[in-house]
């Protein structure tokens, strides 16, 4: 039975303390749009032990995976992210840059709206 995974262009929502496991290829981009995500990378051998790199990724940040394998995604407070499949080496990275800029613009708009609401309360 094949796992049901979100399409690459669809956001993945993680509830608080929810963990999501999925297979990925090298070059896959994990882009966090909201919240904080704890990424457990594909397992690797380090000496005689199997180790998994753990990396926190905050809102507006991303990480490119270097190896194929299974990753674990977990959010302590809930998050929205996208997992974009690795692109061929000859393809332009412009799409990834545009996605990152859209995410940052959305964060900026939310901050401005919150600031405007706070200023209205003071008046």
C-alpha positions in Angstrom: 0.0 0.0 0.0 1.4 3.4 -1.0 1.5 6.2 1.6 -0.8 9.1 0.9 1.4 12.2 0.7 0.4 15.7 0.0 1.2 17.0 -3.5 4.5 19.1 -3.6 2.6 22.4 -4.1 0.2 21.8 -1.3 1.0 22.9 2.3 1.5 20.3 5.0 -0.1 21.2 8.3 1.3 19.8 11.5 -0.7 20.0 14.7 1.1 20.5 18.0 3.3 17.5 18.8 2.2 15.7 15.6 5.0 13.8 13.8 5.1 13.2 10.0 7.4 10.6 8.4 8.0 10.6 4.6 10.5 9.4 2.1 12.6 12.1 0.3 15.3 12.3 -2.4 18.5 14.3 -2.1 17.9 17.9 -3.0 14.5 18.1 -1.5 13.7 21.5 0.1 11.8 21.7 3.4 10.3 25.3 3.6 8.6 26.3 6.8 5.9 29.0 6.3 4.5 29.2 9.9 5.6 27.9 13.2 8.7 25.9 14.2 9.5 22.4 12.7 12.0 20.0 14.1 13.5 18.0 11.2 15.1 14.6 11.8 17.2 13.9 8.7 17.7 10.5 7.1 19.6 8.0 9.3 23.4 7.7 8.8 26.1 5.5 10.2 28.5 7.2 12.5 31.0 4.7 13.6 29.0 1.7 14.8 25.9 3.6 15.6 23.0 4.8 13.5 22.4 8.6 14.0 19.8 11.0 12.8 20.6 14.7 12.5 18.1 17.0 14.3 17.6 20.5 13.0 15.1 23.2 14.1 13.7 25.2 11.2 11.8 28.4 12.0 9.2 30.3 10.0 10.5 31.7 6.7 13.5 29.4 6.7 14.3 26.3 4.7 16.7 23.3 4.5 17.9 21.3 1.5 18.4 17.6 2.2 21.7 16.1 1.1 20.7 12.4 1.1 17.9 10.2 0.1 16.0 8.5 2.9 13.1 8.9 5.4 12.8 12.1 7.3 10.7 13.0 10.4 9.0 16.3 10.8 7.6 17.4 14.2 6.2 20.7 15.5 6.0 21.5 19.2 3.2 24.1 18.6 1.9 23.4 15.2 3.2 24.6 11.8 2.6 24.9 8.1 5.3 23.9 5.7 6.0 22.6 2.2 8.2 19.8 1.1 9.4 20.5 -2.4 10.9 17.6 -4.3 14.5 17.8 -5.4 15.1 19.5 -8.8 17.4 18.4 -11.5 20.8 20.1 -11.4 20.3 21.9 -14.7 17.0 23.5 -13.6 17.0 27.1 -12.3 16.5 27.7 -8.6 14.3 30.7 -9.3 11.1 28.8 -8.4 12.6 28.1 -4.9 13.5 31.7 -4.5 10.1 32.9 -5.5 8.5 30.5 -3.0 10.7 31.8 -0.2 10.0 35.4 -1.0 6.2 34.7 -1.1 6.5 33.1 2.4 8.5 36.1 3.7 6.0 38.5 2.2 3.1 36.7 3.9 4.9 36.8 7.2 5.5 40.5 6.8 1.9 41.2 6.0 0.8 39.3 9.1 3.2 41.3 11.3 2.0 44.6 9.8 -1.7 43.6 10.4 -0.9 42.7 14.0 1.0 46.0 14.5 -1.9 47.9 13.0 -4.4 46.1 15.3 -2.2 46.9 18.3 -2.0 50.6 17.4 -5.8 50.8 17.0 -6.2 49.4 20.5 -4.0 52.2 21.9 -6.0 55.0 20.2 
